[in-house]
Amino acid sequence: RGCRRWRAATDRSAWVAFRNLGLNLIQPVDRRGPFRAYLSKWGPGFHHIGFYVSGQMRHWITRLKAEGGRHVLGGLDTRYAEFDLRSVLGTGIEVVPRSGAAIHSSAYRNASGAPASPRAVTNLTINVQDIEAARIGYRSVFGLSMSPPRPKSFTLRTPRGVQQGRALETTIRQNAIDLMVVQLETANPLKATVDRLGSLFHLIGFRTTEPLDALVARMEGKGGRLVAENPTGRYVAIDFLDRLGVVLEFRGDASRPRR
């Protein structure tokens, strides 16, 4: 609502509250609207990342359109606006003026009104086709400086067996979350997905003190599937796309980066 390209549409919404992130689950009810369009094209997954911003909504609408964003939801008569910037930034973007931040305040409390769970999100991963274009885009849109691209190695587990992969990775630090932008270098099913669908945002990461072997076994018992790990054995990625719409990554405390 608020964007002329879409009429009013009905969605079901719920929040999962983490200490430093509100995860909004959305189920489209109507057969129209941006969430239905996303679900029909890509299936379950992340639709957008939300940022609190300073200034008036009119300024941000003009700015994001100038950066090539396609306005899909919200506008001058709402306290938020969403734009499709997947071709460069790898994800949709929501901007919420700090004066309207109260619309998200309930995300950080559970059903009883108590504070949210102390579990914190450590990283969100965005796959892009061109990491340099993404670095320029995040700096241009939000003034965010990213680290220089660095190589990353991983082991990918597929129905065909185990494959070795490499990628370039750059990081933005926001609200104790590493926003990790990745360009896959070697041919593998993940890169094939990115090449076919364009940029894809699909991974949310946590730290854990649980031994990773035991954690993987527990997650596989809940319907997850181990899809990647790094050579040092300090992190694992578990596919819950069908059930949760996300890949979960867990890192052992031994891999905590130095600050």
Secondary structure, 3 states (H helix, E strand, C coil): CCCCCCCCCCEEEEEEECCCCEEEEEEECCCCCHHHHHHHHHCCCCCEEEEEECCCHHHHHHHHHHCCCEEEEECCCCCCEEEECHHHHCCEEEEEEHHHHHHHHHHHECCCCCECCCCCCCEEEEECCCHHHHHHHHHHHHCCCCCCCEEEEEEEEECCEEEEEEEEEEEEEECCEEEEEEEECCCCHHHHHHHHHCCEEEEEEEEECCCHHHHHHHHHHCCCEEEEECCCCCEEEEEEHHHHCEEEEEEEHHHCCCC
